[in-house]
Amino acid sequence: MGLRIKKGDTALVITGKEKGKKGRVIKVDPSKGRLIIEGLNIYKKHMKPSRKYTQGGILDKEGLIHISNVMLVCPKCNKPTRIGNQFLTEDKKVRVCKKCKEVID
């Protein structure tokens, strides 16, 4: 399944408890169709002390959000938009903003 949102893009959440918030995409999981957005969908994780976390305690972590609940924000027009594909050459395909027709990649 080809995903149109990539790591490093700015995304807007369109449904759920984080609706209307923007953030940078940290990680994309194409097999599950989910992604992690920086600072959104925070949950508490209880950690025992270990070598990695010597203190232990309660950590705040970003949770996964389904890709259908997110829209890409165009870096040129700064609006949430759908994404189209366009061929520059025979083998070079790029993402295009449907609103302003600008190349995203």
Secondary structure, 3 states (H helix, E strand, C coil): CCCCCCCCCEEEECCCCCCCCEEEEEEEECCCCEEEECCCCEEEEEECCCCCCCCCEEEEEECEEEHHHEEEECCCCCCEECEEEEECCCCCEEEEECCCCCECC
